[in-house]
Amino acid sequence: MTESAAPPLRSTRIRESFGDRVFLVFVTVFLTIILIMVLYPLIYVISSSFSSGHAVTTGKVWLLPVEPTLHGYQTAFAYPQILRGFQNSVIYTAFGTLINVVMTILIAYPLSRRDFYGRKVIMMGLVFTLMFYGGLIPTYLTVRAVGILNTRLAMVLPQALAVWQVIIARTFFQSTIADELVEAADIDGCSDLGFVWSVVLPLSKPIIAVLVLLYAVGHWNAYFDALVYLHQTDLFPLQIILRNVLILNDATRATMRASEEIAREGLIDILKYAVIVIASVPVMILYPFAQKHFVKGVMIGSLKG
């Protein structure tokens, strides 16, 4: 006796109402406009950096490069201050991010442990600093009293910890690291530091990726601290050089030999766009590698306060 064949399953689809379809069309159009508003300036800057100065100054560039050339990048990389600023930004970003991530984990994980005595008082103290800030002058006097004024340490130590990132990391640890793991580690004789190194860190890759991305972008784009704490031009990060090129037009004075060529061909315009691209590329490269962990880490870290 053979079993009768089961009837094929029909795909069922919930019909959308007229209101839902109108709403979806509205959302699609709205997001498309937002995408164009965000994407077009980026494309324009990149295209202008690869176009000739004459095409940029006469307004011929609006989407794709016109009269393609690498003049802007050749001038930018021939400008010693830009290369030195790029090197300084890499140093500040690498060491600053390392200090930030280590400090954040060291303070966020103990605050996530329910058996940590005084964690509420410490957390209240951290939140207090979010509402009440000492101010620029006291911070400057503190940096000068410590003796790190006009040094590389002035770019990383005053910003060694961000309270928002501590809250996100603490919430992630509370949601991810179960108390049973801590109890099992205690039974096996594992120390707290060993537990953090062998258990907490391997399970915390999403939040570590989030911390690295947030801190790295902040250090890379930072320029105000350099304005306040640094006086030697050799220590300036790339953002200060970019500010000088864009606002103070410092490149014209620095490249005095080529001033006539710049004035004639509009090379200074494409130099500005080239420097903007150079300053933006590292962050654009870093984000795709951390993007898959970024959403997961932020979502888990922000579920509970």
Contacts in CASP RR format, 6 or more apart in sequence:
PFRMAT RR
TARGET T0000
AUTHOR 0000-0000-0000
METHOD contacts of the structure
MODEL  1
MTESAAPPLRSTRIRESFGDRVFLVFVTVFLTIILIMVLYPLIYVISSSF
SSGHAVTTGKVWLLPVEPTLHGYQTAFAYPQILRGFQNSVIYTAFGTLIN
VVMTILIAYPLSRRDFYGRKVIMMGLVFTLMFYGGLIPTYLTVRAVGILN
TRLAMVLPQALAVWQVIIARTFFQSTIADELVEAADIDGCSDLGFVWSVV
LPLSKPIIAVLVLLYAVGHWNAYFDALVYLHQTDLFPLQIILRNVLILND
ATRATMRASEEIAREGLIDILKYAVIVIASVPVMILYPFAQKHFVKGVMI
GSLKG
16 24 0 8 1.000
43 63 0 8 1.000
44 61 0 8 1.000
44 62 0 8 1.000
44 63 0 8 1.000
45 273 0 8 1.000
45 276 0 8 1.000
45 277 0 8 1.000
46 273 0 8 1.000
46 277 0 8 1.000
47 61 0 8 1.000
47 63 0 8 1.000
47 64 0 8 1.000
47 65 0 8 1.000
47 66 0 8 1.000
48 56 0 8 1.000
48 61 0 8 1.000
48 65 0 8 1.000
48 269 0 8 1.000
48 270 0 8 1.000
48 273 0 8 1.000
49 72 0 8 1.000
49 73 0 8 1.000
49 270 0 8 1.000
49 273 0 8 1.000
49 274 0 8 1.000
49 276 0 8 1.000
49 277 0 8 1.000
50 65 0 8 1.000
50 68 0 8 1.000
50 69 0 8 1.000
50 70 0 8 1.000
51 60 0 8 1.000
51 61 0 8 1.000
51 65 0 8 1.000
51 66 0 8 1.000
51 67 0 8 1.000
51 68 0 8 1.000
51 69 0 8 1.000
51 270 0 8 1.000
52 66 0 8 1.000
52 67 0 8 1.000
52 68 0 8 1.000
52 69 0 8 1.000
52 71 0 8 1.000
52 265 0 8 1.000
52 270 0 8 1.000
53 71 0 8 1.000
53 265 0 8 1.000
53 266 0 8 1.000
53 267 0 8 1.000
53 269 0 8 1.000
53 270 0 8 1.000
54 67 0 8 1.000
54 265 0 8 1.000
54 266 0 8 1.000
55 61 0 8 1.000
55 66 0 8 1.000
55 67 0 8 1.000
56 266 0 8 1.000
56 269 0 8 1.000
56 270 0 8 1.000
56 273 0 8 1.000
57 266 0 8 1.000
57 269 0 8 1.000
60 66 0 8 1.000
69 270 0 8 1.000
71 265 0 8 1.000
71 267 0 8 1.000
71 270 0 8 1.000
72 267 0 8 1.000
72 270 0 8 1.000
72 271 0 8 1.000
72 273 0 8 1.000
72 274 0 8 1.000
73 274 0 8 1.000
73 278 0 8 1.000
75 255 0 8 1.000
75 258 0 8 1.000
75 267 0 8 1.000
75 271 0 8 1.000
75 274 0 8 1.000
76 82 0 8 1.000
76 271 0 8 1.000
76 274 0 8 1.000
76 275 0 8 1.000
76 278 0 8 1.000
77 83 0 8 1.000
79 251 0 8 1.000
79 254 0 8 1.000
79 255 0 8 1.000
81 233 0 8 1.000
81 236 0 8 1.000
81 241 0 8 1.000
81 244 0 8 1.000
81 254 0 8 1.000
82 238 0 8 1.000
82 241 0 8 1.000
82 275 0 8 1.000
82 278 0 8 1.000
84 234 0 8 1.000
84 236 0 8 1.000
85 236 0 8 1.000
85 237 0 8 1.000
85 238 0 8 1.000
85 240 0 8 1.000
85 241 0 8 1.000
86 238 0 8 1.000
86 278 0 8 1.000
88 152 0 8 1.000
88 235 0 8 1.000
88 236 0 8 1.000
88 237 0 8 1.000
88 238 0 8 1.000
89 219 0 8 1.000
89 220 0 8 1.000
89 237 0 8 1.000
89 238 0 8 1.000
89 239 0 8 1.000
89 279 0 8 1.000
90 282 0 8 1.000
91 152 0 8 1.000
92 152 0 8 1.000
92 155 0 8 1.000
92 156 0 8 1.000
92 219 0 8 1.000
92 222 0 8 1.000
92 237 0 8 1.000
93 216 0 8 1.000
93 219 0 8 1.000
93 220 0 8 1.000
93 282 0 8 1.000
95 152 0 8 1.000
95 156 0 8 1.000
96 155 0 8 1.000
96 156 0 8 1.000
96 159 0 8 1.000
96 160 0 8 1.000
96 215 0 8 1.000
96 219 0 8 1.000
97 212 0 8 1.000
97 215 0 8 1.000
97 216 0 8 1.000
97 219 0 8 1.000
99 156 0 8 1.000
99 157 0 8 1.000
99 160 0 8 1.000
100 159 0 8 1.000
100 160 0 8 1.000
100 161 0 8 1.000
100 162 0 8 1.000
100 165 0 8 1.000
100 211 0 8 1.000
100 215 0 8 1.000
100 219 0 8 1.000
101 208 0 8 1.000
101 211 0 8 1.000
101 212 0 8 1.000
101 215 0 8 1.000
103 160 0 8 1.000
103 161 0 8 1.000
104 161 0 8 1.000
104 162 0 8 1.000
104 165 0 8 1.000
104 166 0 8 1.000
104 169 0 8 1.000
104 211 0 8 1.000
105 169 0 8 1.000
105 196 0 8 1.000
105 200 0 8 1.000
105 201 0 8 1.000
105 204 0 8 1.000
105 208 0 8 1.000
105 211 0 8 1.000
107 161 0 8 1.000
107 166 0 8 1.000
108 166 0 8 1.000
108 169 0 8 1.000
108 170 0 8 1.000
108 172 0 8 1.000
108 173 0 8 1.000
109 169 0 8 1.000
109 170 0 8 1.000
109 173 0 8 1.000
109 177 0 8 1.000
109 196 0 8 1.000
109 200 0 8 1.000
110 116 0 8 1.000
110 119 0 8 1.000
111 119 0 8 1.000
111 122 0 8 1.000
111 123 0 8 1.000
111 166 0 8 1.000
111 170 0 8 1.000
112 170 0 8 1.000
112 171 0 8 1.000
112 173 0 8 1.000
112 174 0 8 1.000
112 177 0 8 1.000
113 119 0 8 1.000
113 182 0 8 1.000
114 179 0 8 1.000
123 170 0 8 1.000
126 163 0 8 1.000
126 166 0 8 1.000
126 167 0 8 1.000
127 163 0 8 1.000
129 163 0 8 1.000
130 163 0 8 1.000
130 164 0 8 1.000
136 228 0 8 1.000
139 158 0 8 1.000
140 228 0 8 1.000
140 229 0 8 1.000
142 158 0 8 1.000
143 149 0 8 1.000
143 154 0 8 1.000
143 158 0 8 1.000
143 229 0 8 1.000
146 157 0 8 1.000
148 154 0 8 1.000
148 157 0 8 1.000
148 229 0 8 1.000
149 229 0 8 1.000
150 229 0 8 1.000
150 230 0 8 1.000
150 231 0 8 1.000
150 232 0 8 1.000
150 235 0 8 1.000
151 235 0 8 1.000
152 235 0 8 1.000
154 225 0 8 1.000
154 229 0 8 1.000
154 230 0 8 1.000
155 219 0 8 1.000
155 222 0 8 1.000
155 225 0 8 1.000
155 226 0 8 1.000
155 229 0 8 1.000
155 230 0 8 1.000
155 235 0 8 1.000
155 237 0 8 1.000
156 219 0 8 1.000
158 225 0 8 1.000
158 229 0 8 1.000
159 219 0 8 1.000
159 222 0 8 1.000
159 225 0 8 1.000
162 214 0 8 1.000
162 215 0 8 1.000
165 211 0 8 1.000
165 214 0 8 1.000
165 215 0 8 1.000
167 305 0 8 1.000
168 207 0 8 1.000
168 210 0 8 1.000
168 297 0 8 1.000
168 298 0 8 1.000
168 301 0 8 1.000
168 302 0 8 1.000
169 207 0 8 1.000
169 211 0 8 1.000
169 301 0 8 1.000
171 300 0 8 1.000
171 301 0 8 1.000
171 302 0 8 1.000
171 303 0 8 1.000
171 304 0 8 1.000
171 305 0 8 1.000
172 204 0 8 1.000
172 206 0 8 1.000
172 207 0 8 1.000
172 297 0 8 1.000
172 300 0 8 1.000
172 301 0 8 1.000
173 200 0 8 1.000
173 204 0 8 1.000
173 207 0 8 1.000
174 304 0 8 1.000
175 300 0 8 1.000
175 301 0 8 1.000
175 303 0 8 1.000
175 304 0 8 1.000
176 203 0 8 1.000
176 204 0 8 1.000
176 207 0 8 1.000
176 300 0 8 1.000
177 199 0 8 1.000
177 200 0 8 1.000
177 203 0 8 1.000
177 204 0 8 1.000
181 195 0 8 1.000
181 199 0 8 1.000
182 195 0 8 1.000
185 195 0 8 1.000
185 199 0 8 1.000
190 198 0 8 1.000
201 208 0 8 1.000
205 293 0 8 1.000
206 293 0 8 1.000
206 294 0 8 1.000
206 296 0 8 1.000
206 297 0 8 1.000
206 300 0 8 1.000
207 297 0 8 1.000
207 300 0 8 1.000
207 301 0 8 1.000
208 293 0 8 1.000
209 290 0 8 1.000
209 293 0 8 1.000
209 294 0 8 1.000
209 297 0 8 1.000
210 290 0 8 1.000
210 293 0 8 1.000
210 294 0 8 1.000
210 297 0 8 1.000
210 298 0 8 1.000
212 290 0 8 1.000
213 286 0 8 1.000
213 287 0 8 1.000
213 290 0 8 1.000
213 294 0 8 1.000
216 283 0 8 1.000
216 286 0 8 1.000
217 283 0 8 1.000
217 286 0 8 1.000
220 239 0 8 1.000
220 282 0 8 1.000
220 283 0 8 1.000
221 239 0 8 1.000
221 283 0 8 1.000
222 237 0 8 1.000
222 239 0 8 1.000
223 237 0 8 1.000
223 239 0 8 1.000
223 240 0 8 1.000
223 243 0 8 1.000
226 235 0 8 1.000
226 236 0 8 1.000
226 237 0 8 1.000
226 239 0 8 1.000
226 240 0 8 1.000
227 240 0 8 1.000
230 236 0 8 1.000
230 240 0 8 1.000
238 278 0 8 1.000
238 279 0 8 1.000
239 279 0 8 1.000
241 250 0 8 1.000
241 275 0 8 1.000
242 275 0 8 1.000
242 276 0 8 1.000
242 279 0 8 1.000
244 250 0 8 1.000
244 251 0 8 1.000
245 251 0 8 1.000
245 271 0 8 1.000
245 272 0 8 1.000
245 275 0 8 1.000
246 272 0 8 1.000
246 275 0 8 1.000
246 276 0 8 1.000
249 268 0 8 1.000
251 268 0 8 1.000
251 271 0 8 1.000
252 259 0 8 1.000
252 262 0 8 1.000
252 268 0 8 1.000
255 262 0 8 1.000
258 267 0 8 1.000
261 267 0 8 1.000
262 268 0 8 1.000
262 271 0 8 1.000
287 294 0 8 1.000
END
